[in-house]
Amino acid sequence: MDSPSFFTQGDKRSEAADIPTAGVGMLGYAFMGRAHTNAYKKIAYTFWPPPMNVELVHIAGRNEEGVEEAARRYGYAKHTTDWRDIVDDPDVLIFDNGGPNDQHLEPTVAAAEAGKHIICEKPLGRTADEAFAVWSGVAPTGVKAMTAFNYRFFPAVRLVKEMLDDGTLGEVRHFRARYHQEWLVDPQAPTSWRLSKETAGSGALGDLGAHIIDLARYLVGEPSTVSANTVTFTTERPGGTVDVDDAFDAVLQFEGGALGTLEATRVAPGRKNHMRFEISTTKGTVIFDQERMNELELHLAETSPGDKAQGFRTVLVSETYHPYWENWWPHGHMIGWEDSFVHEIEHLLSAIRNDTPIGPHGATLEDGYRCAEVADAILRAAQSGQRQTIDYRELPR
């Protein structure tokens, strides 16, 4: 039998009488441009009534033919090869920056100064200095601004956060995370902007490691020191030289006393998009694997007297009382990776309409900056062979 909550969504028509409209301007039309656009299109029939209706107004990209085709395919009314046209467009309320990493600073700050609300893809900057410049440039404008760390918006990840916050899992002792992909295993795989320090800033560290650094901060707290290794296995590829890392590993000490290990690679054969973390606490252990994103593996140390079958159990995160599920399907009917962006965009739209904070569950631009500061410390540790202290800057008063 279908869950009743699924059908009650349609009975809220009266609540939707005065929904404001948010015009979206998108920079970038490739992977993230498509993922974010898909989310904007799904908002109204996932969250009913939606916090805001969405109008796809303007999309920008460097290639005229490519961006014209993207506008037609995705449904944007206008297209341009100059992001400044979006900044100047009075019909755009939200500037969505899904461009390459070297296009995060100037367009994002300019859009905020023009009064546009911001969502910017990670990493926020190629370096901590650049990420700080984004944050410090946007903050005085007062617009709502989010760093796009979509893994915070998986229902299972949010459930882990709830269990940590309410004491179910106790005090964290260990955080172990890895993010493995295989798309650079072949040394003849061609180069791209992601393999250039000038454009990307770093390699697996900024591309994949940023996600697990952010989850470490979100779930456990601030890391205080780090030691690390980085390596580039293939320095020459068809199309040019590679001057960023293929892989890294790092050992963290958290301010609260927990230990952490992080690793990411783009040269792990057989791994498609393997992001997994394990948290050991004083009361148990919880494991998340994003390739099984609707499940958690959970072991709670406290058992019934005489229990002879201890161990991990699989928790299917699909009940209506689990995070976000009241908006989806009857229990057991799974959602996908792309739906984390729907939750993320809804969070931004709600913050704009209701004037509520982006944090703590959404990643702020400060979160994006702090993630970059940890990444820079990892690079310093790897280059120096010495453990590094992680220090954060504050905005000038």
Secondary structure, 3 states (H helix, E strand, C coil): CCCHHHHHHHHCHHHHCCCCEEEEEEECCCHHHHHHHHHHHHHHHHCCCCCCEEEEEEEECCCHHHHHHHHHHHCCCEEECCCHHHHCCCCCCEEEECCCHHHCHHHHHHHHHCCCEEEEECCCCCCHHHHHHHHHHHHHHCCCEEEECHHHHCHHHHHHHHHHHCCCCCCEEEEEEEEECCCCCCCCCCCCHHHCHHHHCCCHHHHHHHHHHHHHHHHCCCEEEEEEEEECCCCEECCEECCCCCEEEEEEEECCCCEEEEEEECCCCCCCCEEEEEEEECCEEEEEEHHHCCEEEEEECCCCCCCCCCCCEEEECCCCCCCCHHHCCCCCCCCCCCHHHHHHHHHHHHHHHHCCCCCCCCECHHHHHHHHHHHHHHHHHHHHCCCEECCCCCCCC
